[in-house]
Amino acid sequence: MKLTDHLPKTLIKVPLSVTDKTQAITQLVDLLAEHGYTETRDTLLQAVLEREAQRTTGIGRGFAIPHAKCDAVKDIVIALGRPATPIDFAAIDGQPVSLIALLVSPIHATSTHIGALTRLSRLVSNGRVLEGLLSAADADELYDIISNNDPDT
């Protein structure tokens, strides 16, 4: 599975116009709804916010992966956003977040969901890749960095 198989360029927003994590999650869910990836926006938003309330998805190094499994989507999908200024996401390292990948999957897609979480985490563990993602000029450049650094295996 390649991340870009589930991350269309239309679901990358640079910059996000947000000042907190709830706004960021909401704006990314709205992006999914706007592009037809869910017909039940409110159900999806509630699922992601409920998951976030259990434990932060700010994994550190300026990156967060809010996620949920919910029947409000038919297939696994990723939306990516970069706030204009870093926001507090209650990240595990205490640092603000500058890049957010929203991952949503149908309830039955547990292994694919976990695989995508792992691939996203691995992608940003490479300092060079993370720096590129944080400094990319626009959505196209962000997509290209992910595409070029996400092997098929």
N, C-alpha and C positions, 0 to 999 in steps of 0.2 A: 504494500500500500504506500503510495506517495501522498504526502500532505496536499499537494496541489490537485490531486484527484478530488479533494473535498473542499478546496479553498479557491473558489472562482475569484478572478480579479475584481468583479463587481462587489465582492464582500470584504474589500479592504478599504478602510477609511482613514485618510491622513489629511488633516488632523481631525481627531474627535473633539467636539466642542463640549467638554465636560470638566467638572471640577471635583467629582468624587466617584467612587466605584459604582454606586447604584446608577448614576447617570451614564457611566461608561457601559455597564451591562445593558441598560435600557436602550441606549443608542445602537448597540450591536444587535440586540434582538429586533429592534425596529428595522435595521438594515436587512435582516433575514426576512422579515415580513414583507417589506417593500419589494423584495426580489422574488417573492413567491415560495420561499422555503418553509413557511408555516402559514396556516390559515387560522391558527389559534394563538395569536401573539401573546395575549394575557396569560394563557396557560403556560406557555413556554417561559415567559418572563418570571412567573411565579416559581416554576421549577428551578430555574437558575439561581434566583435570589434565595430560595430555601436551601439549596445546596451550599451557597456562599455563607449563609448564616451558621451552618454546621461547623465550618472551618475555612479559614481563608484559602484562596487559591492563588495568592501572591506567593510565588515559589522562590522569589529572590532575584537578585541581579537586575532589578527593574522590569521583571516579567511576571504576568499573571495569566492563568488559564481558567477563568470561570467556566464551569461546565455542568451539564446535567444530561440524564437520560430521561426522555419524555416522549410520549406518543404524539406530541405536537409537531414532530418532524417525521418524514418518511424514510430519510436516509441520513447518515452521518454528514455533518456540515460544519465548517469552520468559518468564522468571521474574524477579521483582524483589524485592530485599530490602534492608533498611536495618538494619545492626547497631546494637545498643543503644549501643555506643561505637565510635568510628572504629577501624579495624584497619589494620595494615601490609599493603599489597598490592604492595610494591616498585614503586609508581607512578612514572611518568616524571618527575614533579615532586617526588618524595621525600615527598609529603604522605600522611597516612593516608586511607583510603577510608571514606566514610559512606553510599554508595549503590552497589549492585551489580546489574547487569542480566545475567543468564545468558541467552545466545542460543544455541540449538541448532537445527540444520537437517539434513535428509537430505543425503547426500553429493552428490547431483545438483543441489542447489538453490544453486549458487554465486552467481548474480546476485542472488537474493532475499536470501541471507545477507549479501552485501556491502551491499546496499541497506539492510537493517535496521541493520547496524553504523553506516552513515553517518547514518541518521535518529536513532539513539540518541545519537551523538556531537554532532550538530547541536542536538538538544533541550537538552542540558546546556550547550551553548556560550552560551546565553542566561542571563545571571546571575540575572535575575528568576525564570526557570523553575527553575533549579537551586536557588536559595534556597527556593522553594516546595516542591520535592521533598524537600529536606533537613529542612524544618520541618513537613511534613504530619503531621497527628495520627494518621492511620491509613491502611490500605490503600485505602479508598474515596477519600480525599482525594488520595492519590498517583495513583490511576487517573484521577481527574477532571482533575488538572493535566496529565497526559500527554495525555489525550483532547482537552482544550481547546487544547493547544499543538502538536498534530501534524496539520498540514494534509493533505488528501487527496492532494496532488500530491507 
